[in-house]
Amino acid sequence: MVYENVERIRKSKGVTKTHMAKKLGMTLQGYRHITSGSTRLDVERLKVIADILNVEVGIFFDNKLTESVINKSA
């Protein structure tokens, strides 16, 4: 799922949830709702997340590409 890929990439890059929430202009609790899948990600927010993580948006939709990004970061 997209939100799981966001979290995997975030962790692989060493970015905190607090940093993500701040950059997205939301509370930590709000960001946690996104990462748990209880809040849907719209395209615009997903683009911002990609920018924060310095990746292309499409990476969140492709598990093979996601694994590649994580392996490069490790």
N, C-alpha and C positions, 0 to 999 in steps of 0.2 A: 504494500500500500504506500501511497505517496508520503503520508506523514511518517511512516517508519523509515523511509529512505531519507527524509529530511533529518531525522534524528541520527541515523547512522553517519551521515555525512557531517553533521554538526559535531558529533563526538570525535570523529576521525580528525577533524581540523582543530580540535581543542577549544572550540567556542562554547561558552557557557550559555545556559538557558537564560540567565539574567541579562547577558549581553544581547542575545537575540530579542528578548522582550523589549529592552530599551530601544534598540534600533528599529523595532517594529512599532514603537509608540504604544505599547500595551503593558499590562501588568504581567508579572511572572505567572500568576494564576491563569491569565488569559492565554499566555503562550503554552502553558501546560495543557490547556484544553485542546489546543491545536495538535500538540504532539501525542495526545492520547486518542485523537480521532473523534473527540466529542464535538469539536467545532470544525466545520468544513473550511477548507482552504480555497479561497477564490484565486483566480489567475493573477490578479494584481498583487496580492499578498505573496503568492508563490514567487513572482518575479523579484520582489524585494528580498525574500529569503535567499533566493539564488544569488542576488547581488552581494548580500552580506557574506555568504559562504564562498563567493568567487567561483561559482559554477554556472553552467548553462541550465536553464529550467528543465529541459528534457531529461536531464540526469535523474530527476526524481521519479520518472516514469519507467525507467529501464533498470531492472535489477542487475544485469550484467555490467552496465556502465557504472552503476553505483558501486559495485564491488571493485571495479577498476580504480575509481577515484579514491576509495578507502585504502586500497593497497598502495597507491602512490603516496598517500599522506603518511602512511605508517613507516 
